[in-house]
Amino acid sequence: MNRGVLLFNLGGPETLDDVRPFLYSLFSDPEIIRIKNSLLRRSLAWVIAETRQNKSRDLYRQIGGGSPLRQITEKQAEALATALRAVGLDSRVYVGMRCWKPTIDEAVKRIQEDKINRLVLLPLFPQYSVTTTGSCLKYFELLDAKLGLSSRVRISTIKTWFEDPFYIDSMAALIRNELPKFSQDPKSVHLLYSAHSIPASYIAHGDPYLDQTSRTVALINSRLGNGHASTLAFQSKVGPVKWLGPSTSEVLKELGKTGNTAVLTIPVSFVSDHIETLQEIDIAYRRIAFQAGITEFRRVPSLNLNPKFIGALANLVIEELRRVTTGNP
């Protein structure tokens, strides 16, 4: 049996010249901009890309001129393949980016060329949202319908893993490692979980992202078991519509006003470093925190190639293969 795993992510511009086409690709996605008329949606995406490109380039300059997301995701794929091989599951692991390169089309082409006949789809988003996992899976389904892939390949999907115990353990371990680095009593450190925001209207129409993210935070706190005060906030709002709140920046200001001087920020919905962690949290939010009177501001490292996290991904794949083989729910 030729096994394969396809990791989904959104992608990110690798150079400053990539910023505008990446923005256009992102906002052309019908799950991001919910306009049914494709011509109108693409026209709006063009306007957004044109108007935002200079600001976005400035942000990417602050982190070296591009996103490391592709490099990290490809290394995660290599590490996952190694972890699966260690337990006797030789599997090729592919990367497909919804809005950048390598594209999902390119990944599927390689899957066909390698004659994979058992494929597991694994979005690198712990919590499900139509804007991330939903968008990737819908695009894959369109490709499948066009190419007839599922007539030749047995395909199964891990749609969500927000409460997977190995993922929760890996997050809790990273937090435990950071707390002793504060100069004051670790118990006085406020845990600020920061997740990518989405338009509030999506939640009103049934998107489970908020519930699943809240559940992840509750499980991590339970695993920590140390009674830390914590807050779930949201970042990366774009545009004038109402987004999930409270915003991470506003929470930081409020924590400063109420006398909190030590804050540990935890990027809970991100599994890799990219613009939201390296610039938004590490630079912009750090500045806001210090201006608010927070004297110690730290961020939990992103999961990236953390061995516990790679082990969590491997276990997800192993359990999915077992579930499909045995027919267990």
N, C-alpha and C positions, 0 to 999 in steps of 0.2 A: 504494500500500500504506500502510495506517495502522499504523505501528509503535508499540509501547509497551514500557516497561520497568517492572516492578513490584519495588520495593525492599522487602525484609522486614526488620523489626526487632522487638524485644520491646516497646518503649515504656517509658514511665515517668510517674509522677504529676506533673502540671504545677503543682498547688497542694497545700497541706496537706490540704484536703478530699478530694483525689483519692487519698490514700495508702491508705485502707482498701479502697475498691473496686478499686484497682490490685492490692493484695496478694491480694484474693479472686480476681480474674481470673487472676493468675499461678499461684496454687496450685491453681486448679481445672483447670489444663491436665493432661490425662492423661499427657503426656510429662514433666511435672515431678513430679507425685505419681502414681506408678504403681499406682493402685487401680482395678480394672476396674469396680467398682460405682460408678456415677456419683453416686448419692445420698450414699454414704459419703464419696466423694472431695470432693464439694462441702461436706459437713458439716465435714470436716477443714479444708478451705480456709477456711471461715467462722471456725473456732476459731483458726487461724493468723493470719488477718487481724485478729481481735479482740485477740489477745494481743500481736501485734507492732506494731500501728498506732502506739502512743505512742512506742515506741523509734524506729520508722522516721520519724515526724514530726520528732523531735528531730534526726535526721541530716539530713533535708531542710532544716530550718531553718538548718543550718550552711552550706548552699550557696545560700541565698537563698529558700528556701521551695518549691522544686520542681525537677524535672529539666529540663534544656535539650535533652533528647534529641529531642523532636519538632521543635523549631525547627531544630536542626542537621541532622537527617535530611531535612527538607523543603528546606533550603538545599543539601544534597548532591544532592538530586533535581534542583533547578534548575541547579546547576553541571554535573551529568552531561548534562542535556538540551542545555545550551549547548555542551559539549565534543563531543557527538555531532553537533550541528548544524554545528559548525565543519568537520567532515569529510564533510558532505553527507548525514548520516543524521538527518533530521527525525524525532524520536521524542518522544512524551509520556512523562514519567517520573512514576510514581505511588508513593505510600508506603502500606504496609499494616503496621500494628502488630498483633502477635499478642495482646498483653495490654492494649492501650490504644488511644487514638485518634490518628490516623484508623485505623479497623479494617481488616482485610483485606476484610471484607464491603463497607465503604464504597469501598475502592479498586476492587474488582471491579465494583461498580455504575457507577463512573465509566468504567471500561474498556468496559463494555457501552454506556453512553451515547455514548461517543466513537467507537463502531464500530471499535475496534481489531481488526485481523485477523492481526497478527503480534506475539506477546508473548514477552518474555524475562523469566524470573523470576530475580532476583538477591538472595539473602539477604546481608545485611551482616554476615555472620559468616565470616571467612576460613577457620576450621577447622570442620569438620562435627561437630555433636553432635545426637543425637536431641532434646535439650532445647531447641535453638535452631533451626537450619536444619530439622531433622526435624519439629519441631512446626509450624513455619510451612508447610512443604510439605504435610504431612498435612492441615492445616486447609484449605489451598487445594484439595487434591484432593477433599475432601468437598464444598466449594462447587461445584467443577467438576462433580462427579457430580450434584449437585442442579440446577444451572443449565444443564448441557450446554454449557458455555463452549467446551470443546475441539472440539466439532463445528462451531463457527463461527470459531474462532481457532486459528492455528498457534502452539502453545506449546512453548517449550524452556526448560530449567532449567540454571543454573550452580550446581551443588550445593556446590562447594568450590573455593577458590582460595588455599589456604594456601601454595603454592609458586609462585604467579604471580610472575615476575621483576620486573614493574613494582611490585607490592605490596611485594616484598622491597626493591627499590631505595628506595621511599618511606620505609620504616621505617629503613633504614640511613642515609639522608640526615638524618633527624631526629636520630638518635643522634650522628652526626658533628657536627651543629650544636651539640649540648649539651656535648660533652666539653671543648671549650676554655673553657667557663665555670667549670670547677673551678679552684681556686687551686693545686692540686698537679698533678703530672705526670698527664696524661690516661690514660697507660698503667696507672696504679695504680688507676684507678676500676673498681670492681666493677659489672658489668652485671647487674642483677636484673630478669629478665623475669617479669612478673606476669600470669597468665591467670585467668579466671574458673574456679573449681573446679566439678566436678560429682560426684555420688556415685560412689564407686569401683566399685560394683556395675555401673554402666552400662558401664564399661570391660571388666569381666569378661564382660559379655554382648555384646561386639563393637563398642561405640561407638569410632570411630576418633579421637576428639578428642585423646587424649593423644599418640598417635603423630604426628598431624598438627601439633599444637602444638610438639612436640619438633623435628620437621622444620623448621618455620618458624624456630625459634630457631637451629638449625644453619645454615640458609641465610643468615640475617641476619649471624651471626658470620662466616661465610665471606666474605660480601660486604664486611664491615668490614675483615677481614684484618689486624687489629692485635693479635691475641693477648691480648685482654682476658680476665680471669677472668670467668665468668658462671654464673648459676644460674637455672633455671626453677622458679618457685614458683606457688602458687595462692591465690586470695583469694575472699572472699564466701561462705564456708561457711554453710549454714543448717541447723539441726536436729542431732539426735544421731547420725545414721548416719555411717559412715566416708566421708570425702570424699577426693578426690585431694590428695596432699601432695607435698612439704612446703608448709606454709602460708607465705605471704609474711611474716607477722609473726614467725614462729619463725626464718625465715632471717635476717631483719634482726637479731634478737637474737644469733644465732650469729655473724654477720659482725662485730658489735661485739665479741663475746668474743674473736675471733681477730685483732683489731687492725685491721680494715678501717675506715678513717675517711671514705672517699668512696664513695658508692653512687649509681648512676644507675638509677632504676626505669623500666621500659619496659612500658607496658600493651599486651601483645602480642595479646590476643584481642579488644580493643576498638577500634572505629574512630571512636568519638564520645565526647565528654565526657559523663559522667552521674555518678550517685552513687558508683560504684566508683572513678572517677578523682578527682573533685573533693572527695569527703569521705574515702573509705576510704584512698586513697593520699596525697592532699595534706595531709590533716589527721591521721587516725589513725596511719598508718604513719610519717609525718614525726615525730610525737611519740615513737613507739616507737624510731625510729632514733636520735634525739637522746638518749633515755634509755639506749640501748645503747652510747653513746660514738661514734656516727657523726656527725662534725662537719659534713660536707657531704652533704646529701641532696637530690637533684634528680629531677624526673620529665621524661621525654620528652613533649612535647606530644602530645595525641591527634591522629589524622590529620585529623579534622573536614573542613575545606575545603582542605586542603593540595593545591596544584595537581598534584603528582606522584601523589597518591592519586586525585584525580578522574580524572586521565589513566589510572590503572590500571583504574578502574571502566569507563571508556569503552572501553579496549582489550578488557576481558573481554566486553563486549557486542558489540563489532565482531567479535571472534574467534568468538563463539557464532553470530552471524548468518552469518558466512562458513562455519563448520563445517556448519551445517544446510543452507545453500544448496548447498555442494559435495558434501556427504555424507561429508566426511573425519571420521575419529574424533577 
